[in-house]
Amino acid sequence: MRSSIGLPLNFSGKVRDIYDAGDDRLLLVTSDRISAFDVVMAEVIPDKGRALTAMTAYWFDHLDGIVDSHLISTSIDDLPDEARDAASDADLEGRIMLCRKAEMFPIECVVRGYITGSAWKEYAGRGTMHGTSMPAGLVESQQLDEPVFTPAAKAEVGEHDENIDFDRAVSIVGADWAERLRDVSLELYRRGAALASERGLIVADTKFEFGLIDGELVLCDEVLTPDSSRFWAAAAYEPGHSQESFDKQPLRDWLDGLDWDKTPPPPTLPDEVVAATRDRYVEAYELVTGRQFVDWPGVATA
């Protein structure tokens, strides 16, 4: 079935819609939808999709040379004829990625430079991270001696990804590809973390997704965004407790203060929570890139 933008809709997720653009290409549209605690909110965060797309495009450019990407273009001018005018009418400018179709690996390539989130919970309970023993005496948010590759097995739609150890990754994708994915992920993280550090930001952890095009490894999906990474302000960093992140934290904090059981339907978001959440995404983009968000296509007229 063809969609309102003239292309077949392959998949609609919590945030992204994926269309078949023909000629072994996909059109990824990043919406302004937002989820928290695995529940999609009824309200959208204006320009969130553009912020994520803009940041991903920035990183594809600045990480070039480590591994190829699947990205062809972020301009609606490069869309197929039947979709170009419809995309403009549908307010898709600045939120699309025209990409080469890849055969995706069934694991997420997570790299952790600091022990936080689910890794900290596991360590605090068992002294391990993804099943691997860690040194005693680590504190929450502490920087690790070296970044660590901690993959996850992709789950079915609606399920949680499963943290796995390296041996399990080998059993899923084979030893050669597991080693290649690990090495490239670590190199991408180190490059990204170094560039972010120049902007006063810490990349605590992140996840990458990879695929194969004609047998060659390519980086896919979103890259080093607030939805796929934890960014912390270096000036405020203090190990021993959780850190404030440049992501949907204003939304989560507000929801945590409610008597809500974290199941649908979600509560109605106040305008100030929507605005604060948008500001966090915009601030993350501008801090990372050193650019003005208003200059990204579609923002000024949205």
Secondary structure, 3 states (H helix, E strand, C coil): CECCCCCEEEEECCCEEEEEEECCEEEEEECCCCEECCEECCCCCCCHHHHHHHHHHHHHHHCCCCCEECEEECCHHHCCHHHHHHHHHCCCCCCEEEEECCEECCEEEEEEEECCHHHHHHHHHHCEECCEECCCCCCCCCEEEEEEECCEECCCCCCCCEECCHHHHHHHHCHHHHHHHHHHHHHHHHHHHHHHHHCCEEEEEEEEEEEEECCEEEEECCCCCCCCEEEEEHHHCCCCCCCCECCCHHHHHHHHCCCCCCCCCCCCCCHHHHHHHHHHHHHHHHHHHCCCHHHCCCCCCC
